[in-house]
Amino acid sequence: MRRIATTAAALALTVGGGLAMAPSADAATACPSGAVCIRETDGGILSRNIFYSYGYHNLSNVTGDRVLVNSQTGGAGFQVCFGYNGVNCSEVARETGDFAPYDMTPINSVVLVP
């Protein structure tokens, strides 16, 4: 995963064969402080995709390219995992802010780590 240095408005992603811009910072829903969030393609964040507690969180119906947002404090990080229950995970990402769109189709859980 690569961290973006610009706002979400600078990101472009392919959707259905066309080119669409990621939502601007004004249009995107803010991820609450202390949480890791997964944005919908329209920039919104469903309450089921806001995670506060350390440990694994199994995902349901999260597919396609999505922006992950780390708004945790104190250097806390997160991992994305191919398996449910936090199995077969990426390295820990501790940077805060929006991450470049990531294909969530093969991802089945997110783990928050202190």
N, CA and C atoms as a LAMMPS dump frame, in Angstrom:
ITEM: TIMESTEP
0
ITEM: NUMBER OF ATOMS
342
ITEM: BOX BOUNDS ff ff ff
-5.0000000000000000e+02 5.0000000000000000e+02
-5.0000000000000000e+02 5.0000000000000000e+02
-5.0000000000000000e+02 5.0000000000000000e+02
ITEM: ATOMS id mol type element x y z
1 1 1 N 0.833 -1.169 0
2 1 2 C 0 0 0
3 1 3 C 0.879 1.234 0
4 2 1 N 0.511 2.194 -0.792
5 2 2 C 1.284 3.414 -0.781
6 2 3 C 0.437 4.523 -0.216
7 3 1 N 1.057 5.382 0.511
8 3 2 C 0.364 6.482 1.179
9 3 3 C 0.253 7.632 0.214
10 4 1 N -0.859 8.283 0.173
11 4 2 C -0.967 9.439 -0.69
12 4 3 C -0.545 10.673 0.067
13 5 1 N 0.063 11.592 -0.643
14 5 2 C 0.541 12.813 -0.024
15 5 3 C -0.395 13.972 -0.311
16 6 1 N -1.311 13.791 -1.219
17 6 2 C -2.25 14.845 -1.57
18 6 3 C -3.63 14.486 -1.082
19 7 1 N -4.569 15.365 -1.308
20 7 2 C -5.939 15.108 -0.852
21 7 3 C -6.606 14.06 -1.714
22 8 1 N -7.705 13.556 -1.236
23 8 2 C -8.444 12.546 -1.997
24 8 3 C -8.904 13.092 -3.34
25 9 1 N -9.03 14.404 -3.464
26 9 2 C -9.473 14.995 -4.727
27 9 3 C -8.474 14.765 -5.845
28 10 1 N -7.234 14.505 -5.515
29 10 2 C -6.208 14.309 -6.527
30 10 3 C -6.167 12.877 -7.05
31 11 1 N -6.935 11.985 -6.435
32 11 2 C -6.91 10.581 -6.824
33 11 3 C -7.9 10.301 -7.934
34 12 1 N -7.48 9.513 -8.895
35 12 2 C -8.404 9.044 -9.928
36 12 3 C -8.406 7.526 -9.886
37 13 1 N -9.563 6.915 -10.121
38 13 2 C -9.641 5.473 -10.149
39 13 3 C -10.574 5.052 -11.269
40 14 1 N -10.33 3.899 -11.803
41 14 2 C -11.156 3.405 -12.885
42 14 3 C -12.371 2.71 -12.306
43 15 1 N -13.541 3.102 -12.79
44 15 2 C -14.79 2.509 -12.328
45 15 3 C -15.63 2.183 -13.554
46 16 1 N -15.932 0.917 -13.743
47 16 2 C -16.791 0.512 -14.846
48 16 3 C -16.279 0.93 -16.209
49 17 1 N -14.984 0.933 -16.401
50 17 2 C -14.414 1.273 -17.689
51 17 3 C -14.246 2.766 -17.908
52 18 1 N -14.817 3.598 -17.059
53 18 2 C -14.669 5.042 -17.198
54 18 3 C -13.721 5.58 -16.16
55 19 1 N -13.468 6.857 -16.222
56 19 2 C -12.563 7.485 -15.262
57 19 3 C -13.399 8.337 -14.332
58 20 1 N -13.224 8.14 -13.037
59 20 2 C -13.955 8.924 -12.06
60 20 3 C -12.98 9.474 -11.039
61 21 1 N -13.266 10.631 -10.539
62 21 2 C -12.412 11.229 -9.516
63 21 3 C -12.895 10.791 -8.142
64 22 1 N -11.946 10.585 -7.254
65 22 2 C -12.313 10.311 -5.863
66 22 3 C -12.94 11.585 -5.307
67 23 1 N -13.78 11.483 -4.309
68 23 2 C -14.461 12.666 -3.798
69 23 3 C -13.477 13.685 -3.256
70 24 1 N -13.853 14.944 -3.359
71 24 2 C -13.004 15.994 -2.804
72 24 3 C -13.068 15.923 -1.288
73 25 1 N -12.132 16.587 -0.64
74 25 2 C -12.103 16.592 0.821
75 25 3 C -13.406 17.158 1.382
76 26 1 N -14.021 18.125 0.661
77 26 2 C -15.272 18.71 1.121
78 26 3 C -16.428 17.724 1.018
79 27 1 N -16.445 16.89 -0.034
80 27 2 C -17.543 15.963 -0.266
81 27 3 C -17.398 14.684 0.547
82 28 1 N -16.188 14.322 0.915
83 28 2 C -15.948 13.067 1.621
84 28 3 C -16.346 13.2 3.093
85 29 1 N -16.927 12.138 3.614
86 29 2 C -17.264 12.083 5.028
87 29 3 C -15.98 11.949 5.838
88 30 1 N -15.878 12.672 6.931
89 30 2 C -14.683 12.59 7.779
90 30 3 C -14.684 11.289 8.568
91 31 1 N -13.505 10.701 8.706
92 31 2 C -13.333 9.528 9.559
93 31 3 C -13.089 10.041 10.975
94 32 1 N -13.868 9.605 11.957
95 32 2 C -13.721 10.122 13.32
96 32 3 C -12.333 9.861 13.911
97 33 1 N -11.884 10.77 14.733
98 33 2 C -10.601 10.614 15.422
99 33 3 C -10.611 9.328 16.244
100 34 1 N -9.522 8.586 16.171
101 34 2 C -9.402 7.341 16.921
102 34 3 C -9.87 6.12 16.163
103 35 1 N -10.284 6.28 14.91
104 35 2 C -10.856 5.169 14.142
105 35 3 C -10.061 4.885 12.873
106 36 1 N -10.301 3.705 12.312
107 36 2 C -9.903 3.358 10.946
108 36 3 C -11.21 3.186 10.189
109 37 1 N -11.293 3.791 8.991
110 37 2 C -12.524 3.76 8.209
111 37 3 C -12.257 3.275 6.791
112 38 1 N -13.288 2.724 6.199
113 38 2 C -13.257 2.346 4.79
114 38 3 C -14.306 3.189 4.086
115 39 1 N -13.879 3.983 3.112
116 39 2 C -14.803 4.843 2.372
117 39 3 C -15.56 4.058 1.301
118 40 1 N -16.804 4.423 1.102
119 40 2 C -17.582 3.94 -0.023
120 40 3 C -17.063 4.655 -1.274
121 41 1 N -17.452 4.2 -2.441
122 41 2 C -16.974 4.821 -3.678
123 41 3 C -17.468 6.255 -3.834
124 42 1 N -18.556 6.626 -3.134
125 42 2 C -19.067 7.995 -3.212
126 42 3 C -18.424 8.911 -2.167
127 43 1 N -17.476 8.395 -1.39
128 43 2 C -16.793 9.199 -0.372
129 43 3 C -17.406 9.1 1.007
130 44 1 N -18.58 8.514 1.109
131 44 2 C -19.221 8.352 2.401
132 44 3 C -18.603 7.2 3.18
133 45 1 N -18.957 7.12 4.441
134 45 2 C -18.471 6.042 5.302
135 45 3 C -19.673 5.439 6.021
136 46 1 N -19.9 4.143 5.805
137 46 2 C -20.984 3.451 6.502
138 46 3 C -20.564 3.186 7.946
139 47 1 N -21.496 3.255 8.874
140 47 2 C -21.163 3.046 10.288
141 47 3 C -20.532 1.677 10.517
142 48 1 N -20.913 0.673 9.718
143 48 2 C -20.335 -0.664 9.887
144 48 3 C -18.867 -0.72 9.45
145 49 1 N -18.395 0.306 8.748
146 49 2 C -17.005 0.344 8.291
147 49 3 C -16.178 1.402 9.019
148 50 1 N -16.549 1.666 10.271
149 50 2 C -15.783 2.527 11.178
150 50 3 C -15.355 1.627 12.337
151 51 1 N -14.042 1.506 12.534
152 51 2 C -13.51 0.568 13.534
153 51 3 C -12.706 1.327 14.585
154 52 1 N -13.048 1.115 15.851
155 52 2 C -12.378 1.792 16.964
156 52 3 C -11.521 0.861 17.815
157 53 1 N -11.936 -0.373 17.984
158 53 2 C -11.274 -1.25 18.96
159 53 3 C -10.142 -2.045 18.323
160 54 1 N -9.086 -2.265 19.1
161 54 2 C -7.968 -3.089 18.634
162 54 3 C -8.452 -4.523 18.416
163 55 1 N -7.793 -5.189 17.502
164 55 2 C -8.168 -6.559 17.174
165 55 3 C -8.74 -6.618 15.775
166 56 1 N -9.25 -7.797 15.398
167 56 2 C -9.74 -7.967 14.029
168 56 3 C -11.217 -7.589 13.918
169 57 1 N -11.567 -7.175 12.714
170 57 2 C -12.938 -6.834 12.354
171 57 3 C -13.212 -7.486 11.003
172 58 1 N -14.116 -8.457 10.974
173 58 2 C -14.453 -9.126 9.724
174 58 3 C -15.315 -8.206 8.858
175 59 1 N -15.068 -8.257 7.554
176 59 2 C -15.773 -7.4 6.611
177 59 3 C -16.869 -8.176 5.892
178 60 1 N -17.891 -7.464 5.458
179 60 2 C -18.974 -8.052 4.69
180 60 3 C -19.355 -7.089 3.574
181 61 1 N -19.369 -7.589 2.343
182 61 2 C -19.767 -6.793 1.179
183 61 3 C -18.915 -5.546 0.97
184 62 1 N -17.618 -5.642 1.23
185 62 2 C -16.689 -4.555 0.929
186 62 3 C -15.837 -5.033 -0.24
187 63 1 N -16.146 -4.534 -1.432
188 63 2 C -15.45 -4.972 -2.636
189 63 3 C -15.036 -3.773 -3.473
190 64 1 N -14.137 -4.02 -4.409
191 64 2 C -13.681 -2.976 -5.315
192 64 3 C -12.663 -2.059 -4.67
193 65 1 N -12.28 -1.036 -5.4
194 65 2 C -11.285 -0.079 -4.911
195 65 3 C -11.909 0.831 -3.863
196 66 1 N -11.295 0.865 -2.696
197 66 2 C -11.777 1.696 -1.584
198 66 3 C -10.606 2.43 -0.962
199 67 1 N -10.884 3.607 -0.461
200 67 2 C -9.894 4.386 0.276
201 67 3 C -10.01 4.008 1.746
202 68 1 N -8.861 3.661 2.346
203 68 2 C -8.813 3.396 3.779
204 68 3 C -8.278 4.651 4.456
205 69 1 N -8.82 4.953 5.622
206 69 2 C -8.418 6.152 6.35
207 69 3 C -8.008 5.745 7.76
208 70 1 N -6.792 6.14 8.151
209 70 2 C -6.334 5.885 9.521
210 70 3 C -6.386 7.195 10.29
211 71 1 N -7.356 7.304 11.196
212 71 2 C -7.488 8.485 12.052
213 71 3 C -7.162 8.156 13.5
214 72 1 N -6.465 7.038 13.718
215 72 2 C -6.08 6.659 15.075
216 72 3 C -5 7.608 15.574
217 73 1 N -4.876 7.686 16.865
218 73 2 C -3.877 8.552 17.486
219 73 3 C -2.81 7.712 18.18
220 74 1 N -1.734 8.357 18.589
221 74 2 C -0.691 7.68 19.359
222 74 3 C 0.115 6.665 18.584
223 75 1 N 0.137 6.77 17.255
224 75 2 C 0.937 5.851 16.448
225 75 3 C 0.297 4.5 16.2
226 76 1 N -0.996 4.355 16.529
227 76 2 C -1.68 3.082 16.288
228 76 3 C -1.783 2.831 14.786
229 77 1 N -1.827 1.55 14.412
230 77 2 C -1.86 1.203 13.006
231 77 3 C -2.946 0.195 12.689
232 78 1 N -2.902 -0.265 11.437
233 78 2 C -3.87 -1.266 11.002
234 78 3 C -3.244 -2.157 9.937
235 79 1 N -3.884 -3.294 9.722
236 79 2 C -3.503 -4.242 8.684
237 79 3 C -4.753 -4.649 7.93
238 80 1 N -4.602 -4.98 6.653
239 80 2 C -5.686 -5.602 5.902
240 80 3 C -5.322 -7.071 5.745
241 81 1 N -6.335 -7.954 5.817
242 81 2 C -6.071 -9.392 5.846
243 81 3 C -6.92 -10.126 4.818
244 82 1 N -6.291 -11.12 4.171
245 82 2 C -7.005 -11.935 3.199
246 82 3 C -7.968 -12.895 3.874
247 83 1 N -7.674 -13.322 5.088
248 83 2 C -8.54 -14.253 5.798
249 83 3 C -9.423 -13.551 6.804
250 84 1 N -10.512 -14.225 7.168
251 84 2 C -11.341 -13.736 8.264
252 84 3 C -10.57 -13.89 9.573
253 85 1 N -10.991 -13.176 10.582
254 85 2 C -10.409 -13.249 11.931
255 85 3 C -8.946 -12.826 11.97
256 86 1 N -8.545 -11.924 11.065
257 86 2 C -7.189 -11.381 11.102
258 86 3 C -6.114 -12.351 10.682
259 87 1 N -6.359 -13.17 9.648
260 87 2 C -5.401 -14.163 9.177
261 87 3 C -4.826 -13.727 7.826
262 88 1 N -3.505 -13.985 7.617
263 88 2 C -2.817 -13.682 6.359
264 88 3 C -2.88 -12.181 6.054
265 89 1 N -2.211 -11.401 6.901
266 89 2 C -2.325 -9.941 6.872
267 89 3 C -1.124 -9.243 6.247
268 90 1 N -1.355 -8.004 5.852
269 90 2 C -0.307 -7.12 5.341
270 90 3 C 0.571 -6.655 6.508
271 91 1 N 1.606 -5.898 6.184
272 91 2 C 2.4 -5.247 7.219
273 91 3 C 1.541 -4.166 7.866
274 92 1 N 1.922 -3.75 9.063
275 92 2 C 1.179 -2.712 9.775
276 92 3 C 1.436 -1.359 9.116
277 93 1 N 0.369 -0.634 8.842
278 93 2 C 0.456 0.736 8.332
279 93 3 C 0.152 1.67 9.493
280 94 1 N 1.073 2.551 9.82
281 94 2 C 0.893 3.453 10.96
282 94 3 C 0.694 4.912 10.548
283 95 1 N 0.877 5.219 9.269
284 95 2 C 0.684 6.585 8.827
285 95 3 C -0.782 6.966 9.001
286 96 1 N -1.048 8.231 9.29
287 96 2 C -2.432 8.686 9.413
288 96 3 C -2.861 9.363 8.117
289 97 1 N -4.153 9.393 7.915
290 97 2 C -4.718 10.029 6.737
291 97 3 C -5.264 9.011 5.759
292 98 1 N -5.555 9.502 4.544
293 98 2 C -6.124 8.666 3.493
294 98 3 C -5.034 7.875 2.789
295 99 1 N -5.341 6.637 2.46
296 99 2 C -4.441 5.788 1.688
297 99 3 C -4.991 5.696 0.27
298 100 1 N -4.117 5.473 -0.688
299 100 2 C -4.535 5.335 -2.08
300 100 3 C -5.575 4.232 -2.199
301 101 1 N -6.484 4.326 -3.154
302 101 2 C -7.489 3.276 -3.323
303 101 3 C -6.836 1.901 -3.403
304 102 1 N -7.447 0.959 -2.729
305 102 2 C -6.928 -0.393 -2.595
306 102 3 C -8.047 -1.364 -2.951
307 103 1 N -7.74 -2.397 -3.728
308 103 2 C -8.752 -3.39 -4.102
309 103 3 C -9.108 -4.234 -2.884
310 104 1 N -10.285 -4.005 -2.345
311 104 2 C -10.732 -4.699 -1.142
312 104 3 C -11.422 -6.021 -1.433
313 105 1 N -11.599 -6.382 -2.712
314 105 2 C -12.328 -7.6 -3.056
315 105 3 C -11.753 -8.845 -2.374
316 106 1 N -10.412 -9.045 -2.368
317 106 2 C -9.91 -10.254 -1.702
318 106 3 C -9.701 -10.087 -0.191
319 107 1 N -10.018 -8.922 0.366
320 107 2 C -9.774 -8.635 1.782
321 107 3 C -11 -9.022 2.598
322 108 1 N -10.791 -9.787 3.672
323 108 2 C -11.901 -10.27 4.491
324 108 3 C -11.898 -9.738 5.918
325 109 1 N -10.813 -9.082 6.335
326 109 2 C -10.81 -8.495 7.672
327 109 3 C -9.781 -7.363 7.758
328 110 1 N -9.978 -6.516 8.764
329 110 2 C -9.07 -5.418 9.079
330 110 3 C -8.687 -5.596 10.54
331 111 1 N -7.402 -5.41 10.85
332 111 2 C -6.934 -5.545 12.231
333 111 3 C -6.374 -4.206 12.692
334 112 1 N -6.846 -3.712 13.83
335 112 2 C -6.294 -2.506 14.43
336 112 3 C -5.285 -2.915 15.488
337 113 1 N -4.107 -2.278 15.437
338 113 2 C -3.026 -2.625 16.364
339 113 3 C -2.558 -1.377 17.097
340 114 1 N -2.198 -1.528 18.382
341 114 2 C -1.713 -0.372 19.14
342 114 3 C -0.356 0.108 18.652
